[in-house]
């Protein structure tokens, strides 16, 4: 089964439009879009943008390294796990899901936990949310407006809610209200840009190719807030401004650069983790192939119920 796995790695922001009848797993993060499945070409006849394609054990290893945070610019970060789980749940509800892919993803979670527990615990590597919190706390922010309602936005809520007042504004009103009830925070109307301007401390988690906040917004925001900070974690960035770090606007690349510095001893531990992954991929591939042979020999047994011989 692992040998038939195919994985496409696109740049961040690619929507990876797949025919709904094709059972592919899709994961979108601020650094990449991944598509995995057993189909040779799930994208149709149109030309694909620049991408990387890997197959078989190399594809499983790529997924394992990704969920362990080793494909991230913030090595070892944990936020990718929640993103993987959300993508898995979406795939599990898809009408075209495949039992083989569901099992492979479930084992991927198990293998990632084994690697993290054995090699990555206690590295102290910073995450997007914790690095963002550090900047706002250094600026002595007493309240923070978070834009967006995805997993990264919720991570920021968890970082801030015990330290300052948190407000949330998102296009998805239902999700925003759910987060407000769950975490005891306030909601700002999505279309109330005038109120956004009055907030000196803003964290943006929304990324798309269009424009969310333009130069006019930033001109008013700058004038209203002499002491200010905005951290833009969106990818691709939907903010259009010439303001930079010295004017109180931090970009995703600034946050990534801070987390990219890893001491030599940590790099040595990460190398051990990668070595263990190679061994684990081989073991997992053999286990899945045995299960597949058992299922083919006993067609009356479902694939998920079949056990390796």
C-alpha positions as CSV (number, residue, x, y, z in Angstrom):
1,X,0.0,0.0,0.0
2,X,2.8,2.5,0.9
3,X,4.5,1.8,-2.4
4,X,1.4,3.0,-4.3
5,X,1.2,6.3,-2.3
6,X,1.6,9.5,-4.2
7,X,2.2,12.9,-2.7
8,X,2.2,16.4,-4.2
9,X,3.8,19.3,-2.4
10,X,2.6,22.7,-3.6
11,X,3.6,26.2,-2.4
12,X,1.5,27.9,0.3
13,X,-1.8,29.4,-1.0
14,X,-2.4,26.8,-3.8
15,X,-6.0,25.6,-3.4
16,X,-5.3,22.2,-4.9
17,X,-8.6,21.8,-6.6
18,X,-9.4,18.2,-6.9
19,X,-12.4,16.4,-8.5
20,X,-14.9,15.6,-5.7
21,X,-15.0,12.0,-6.9
22,X,-11.3,11.5,-6.3
23,X,-10.4,10.2,-2.8
24,X,-7.4,12.4,-2.0
25,X,-6.2,13.7,1.3
26,X,-5.5,17.4,1.3
27,X,-3.6,19.5,3.9
28,X,-3.2,23.3,3.7
29,X,-0.8,25.1,6.0
30,X,0.9,28.5,6.0
31,X,4.0,26.9,4.3
32,X,2.6,24.4,1.9
33,X,-0.4,22.5,0.4
34,X,-0.1,18.7,0.4
35,X,-2.2,16.3,-1.6
36,X,-1.8,12.5,-1.0
37,X,-3.6,9.6,-2.5
38,X,-3.3,6.5,-4.6
39,X,-4.6,8.2,-7.8
40,X,-2.0,8.9,-10.6
41,X,-3.3,12.4,-11.4
42,X,-6.3,13.8,-9.4
43,X,-6.1,17.3,-10.8
44,X,-7.5,17.1,-14.2
45,X,-5.9,18.0,-17.5
46,X,-4.9,21.6,-16.7
47,X,-1.2,22.4,-16.1
48,X,0.0,22.3,-12.5
49,X,1.9,25.1,-10.8
50,X,5.4,24.5,-9.7
51,X,5.4,21.6,-7.2
52,X,7.3,18.6,-5.9
53,X,6.0,15.0,-6.3
54,X,7.2,12.0,-4.3
55,X,6.0,8.4,-4.2
56,X,6.0,5.3,-2.0
57,X,8.1,5.2,1.1
58,X,9.5,8.7,0.3
59,X,6.0,10.1,0.3
60,X,5.2,8.5,3.7
61,X,8.4,9.8,5.1
62,X,7.6,13.3,3.8
63,X,4.2,13.1,5.6
64,X,5.8,11.9,8.8
65,X,8.4,14.6,8.8
66,X,5.7,17.2,8.2
67,X,3.5,16.1,11.0
68,X,6.5,16.0,13.3
69,X,7.3,19.6,12.4
70,X,10.6,18.8,10.7
71,X,9.4,20.3,7.4
72,X,8.6,23.5,9.1
73,X,10.8,26.6,9.3
74,X,10.1,26.4,13.0
75,X,11.6,23.0,13.5
76,X,9.6,20.7,15.8
77,X,6.6,23.0,16.1
78,X,3.3,21.4,17.4
79,X,0.7,23.4,15.5
80,X,0.9,21.2,12.5
81,X,-0.5,18.2,14.5
82,X,-3.9,20.0,15.0
83,X,-3.9,21.0,11.3
84,X,-3.3,17.4,10.3
85,X,-6.1,16.2,12.6
86,X,-8.6,18.7,11.1
87,X,-7.6,17.7,7.6
88,X,-8.0,14.0,8.5
89,X,-11.5,14.6,10.0
90,X,-12.5,16.4,6.8
91,X,-11.2,13.5,4.7
92,X,-13.0,11.0,6.9
93,X,-16.3,12.7,6.2
94,X,-15.7,12.8,2.4
95,X,-18.0,10.6,0.3
96,X,-15.0,9.4,-1.8
97,X,-12.7,8.5,1.1
98,X,-10.7,5.3,0.9
99,X,-10.3,2.8,3.8
100,X,-6.6,2.3,2.8
101,X,-5.9,6.1,3.1
102,X,-7.8,6.3,6.4
103,X,-5.7,3.5,7.9
104,X,-2.5,5.0,6.5
105,X,-3.3,8.4,8.1
106,X,-4.2,6.8,11.4
107,X,-0.9,4.9,11.5
108,X,0.9,8.2,10.5
109,X,-0.5,9.8,13.7
110,X,0.7,6.8,15.8
111,X,4.2,6.9,14.2
112,X,4.5,10.7,14.7
113,X,3.6,10.3,18.4
114,X,6.3,7.7,18.7
115,X,9.0,9.9,17.1
116,X,8.0,13.0,19.1
117,X,8.0,11.1,22.4
118,X,11.3,9.5,21.8
119,X,13.2,12.4,20.2
120,X,11.5,15.7,20.1
121,X,10.1,16.3,23.6
122,X,11.8,19.1,25.5
123,X,13.5,20.7,22.6
124,X,11.9,24.0,23.6
125,X,11.4,25.0,20.0
126,X,9.2,28.0,19.6
127,X,5.8,28.0,17.7
128,X,4.2,30.7,15.7
129,X,1.7,31.4,18.5
130,X,4.3,31.5,21.3
131,X,6.6,33.8,19.4
132,X,3.8,36.1,18.6
133,X,2.7,36.2,22.2
134,X,6.3,37.1,23.2
135,X,6.2,40.2,20.9
136,X,2.9,41.4,22.3
137,X,3.9,40.9,25.9
138,X,7.2,42.7,25.3
139,X,5.1,45.6,23.9
140,X,3.0,45.5,27.1
141,X,-0.3,44.8,25.3
142,X,-3.3,44.7,27.6
143,X,-5.7,43.5,24.8
144,X,-5.2,41.9,21.5
145,X,-7.5,41.7,18.5
146,X,-7.1,38.4,16.6
147,X,-8.3,38.2,13.0
148,X,-9.5,34.8,11.8
149,X,-11.1,31.7,13.4
150,X,-8.9,28.8,12.3
151,X,-6.6,26.6,14.3
152,X,-3.8,29.2,14.4
153,X,-6.3,31.8,15.7
154,X,-7.4,29.4,18.5
155,X,-3.7,28.8,19.3
156,X,-3.2,32.5,19.7
157,X,-6.4,32.7,21.9
158,X,-4.9,30.1,24.2
159,X,-1.6,32.0,24.4
160,X,-3.2,35.3,25.2
161,X,-6.4,34.7,27.2
162,X,-4.7,34.4,30.6
163,X,-2.5,37.4,30.0
164,X,-4.7,40.1,28.5
165,X,-8.1,40.8,27.1
166,X,-8.7,39.0,23.8
167,X,-11.1,40.0,21.0
168,X,-11.8,38.0,17.8
169,X,-13.1,39.0,14.4
170,X,-13.8,36.5,11.7
171,X,-15.8,36.1,8.5
172,X,-17.2,32.8,9.9
173,X,-19.6,34.2,12.5
174,X,-20.6,30.8,13.8
175,X,-17.1,29.7,14.4
176,X,-16.2,33.0,16.0
177,X,-19.2,32.7,18.4
178,X,-18.2,29.2,19.2
179,X,-14.6,30.3,20.1
180,X,-16.0,33.2,22.2
181,X,-18.2,30.8,24.3
182,X,-15.4,28.3,24.7
183,X,-12.7,30.7,25.7
184,X,-14.6,33.6,27.3
185,X,-13.5,36.2,24.8
186,X,-15.3,39.0,22.9
187,X,-16.2,39.1,19.3
188,X,-15.8,42.2,17.0
189,X,-18.1,42.4,13.9
190,X,-16.2,41.2,10.8
191,X,-17.2,44.3,8.8
192,X,-16.4,46.9,11.5
193,X,-13.1,48.0,10.1
194,X,-13.4,51.4,12.0
195,X,-13.3,49.5,15.3
196,X,-10.3,47.4,14.1
197,X,-8.4,50.6,13.5
198,X,-8.8,51.6,17.1
199,X,-7.0,48.5,18.3
200,X,-3.3,49.1,18.8
201,X,-2.4,45.4,19.0
202,X,-3.6,43.1,16.2
203,X,-2.7,39.5,15.2
204,X,-3.8,38.4,11.7
205,X,-4.0,34.7,10.9
206,X,-5.9,35.1,7.6
207,X,-4.0,34.4,4.3
208,X,-5.3,34.7,0.7
209,X,-4.2,36.3,-2.5
210,X,-6.6,39.3,-2.2
211,X,-6.4,42.4,0.1
212,X,-7.9,42.4,3.6
213,X,-6.3,45.6,4.9
214,X,-5.0,48.3,2.5
215,X,-2.8,51.4,2.8
216,X,-5.8,53.5,3.8
217,X,-6.5,51.2,6.8
218,X,-2.9,51.4,7.9
219,X,-2.8,55.1,7.6
220,X,-5.7,55.5,10.0
221,X,-4.4,52.7,12.3
222,X,-1.0,54.4,12.5
223,X,-2.5,57.8,13.3
224,X,-4.8,56.4,16.0
225,X,-2.2,54.3,17.7
226,X,1.2,55.8,18.4
227,X,2.2,52.7,20.4
228,X,1.1,49.8,18.3
229,X,2.0,46.3,16.9
230,X,0.5,44.1,14.2
231,X,1.8,40.6,13.6
232,X,0.8,39.1,10.2
233,X,0.8,35.3,10.2
234,X,-1.3,35.0,7.0
235,X,0.2,33.1,4.1
236,X,0.0,34.4,1.5
237,X,-0.2,37.9,3.1
238,X,-3.4,39.8,2.5
239,X,-2.1,43.0,4.0
240,X,-1.0,45.8,1.7
241,X,1.3,48.3,3.5
242,X,4.8,49.7,3.3
243,X,5.0,49.7,7.1
244,X,7.6,47.3,8.5
245,X,9.1,46.2,11.8
246,X,10.2,49.7,12.8
247,X,6.7,51.0,12.3
248,X,5.1,48.2,14.2
249,X,4.2,45.6,11.6
250,X,5.8,42.2,11.8
251,X,5.6,39.7,8.9
252,X,5.4,35.9,8.9
253,X,9.0,35.8,7.7
254,X,10.1,37.8,10.7
255,X,8.5,35.2,13.0
256,X,10.0,32.3,11.0
257,X,13.5,33.8,11.1
258,X,13.3,34.0,14.9
259,X,12.4,30.4,15.2
260,X,14.9,29.1,12.7
261,X,17.9,29.5,15.0
262,X,18.5,26.1,16.6
263,X,21.5,25.2,18.7
264,X,23.9,22.4,17.7
265,X,22.7,20.0,20.3
266,X,19.2,20.3,19.2
267,X,20.2,19.7,15.6
268,X,21.9,16.5,16.7
269,X,18.7,15.3,18.3
270,X,16.7,16.2,15.2
271,X,19.1,14.1,13.2
272,X,18.5,11.1,15.5
273,X,14.7,11.7,14.9
274,X,15.2,11.6,11.2
275,X,17.2,8.4,11.4
276,X,14.5,6.8,13.5
277,X,11.9,7.9,11.0
278,X,13.7,6.0,8.2
279,X,13.6,2.8,10.2
280,X,9.9,3.4,11.2
281,X,8.8,4.0,7.6
282,X,10.3,0.7,6.5
283,X,8.6,-1.1,9.4
284,X,5.3,0.6,8.7
285,X,5.4,-0.2,5.0
286,X,5.9,-3.9,5.7
287,X,3.1,-3.9,8.2
288,X,0.6,-2.3,5.8
289,X,1.6,-4.6,2.9
290,X,1.0,-7.6,5.1
291,X,-2.4,-6.2,6.0
292,X,-3.2,-5.6,2.4
293,X,-2.2,-9.2,1.4
294,X,-4.4,-10.6,4.2
295,X,-7.3,-8.6,3.0
296,X,-6.9,-9.7,-0.6
297,X,-6.8,-13.3,0.5
298,X,-10.0,-12.9,2.6
299,X,-12.3,-10.6,0.6
300,X,-15.2,-11.2,3.0
301,X,-13.2,-9.3,5.7
302,X,-13.2,-5.5,5.4
303,X,-9.8,-3.8,4.8
304,X,-9.9,-2.0,8.2
305,X,-10.7,-5.3,10.0
306,X,-8.0,-7.3,8.4
307,X,-4.9,-8.0,10.5
308,X,-1.4,-8.7,9.3
309,X,-0.4,-12.4,9.1
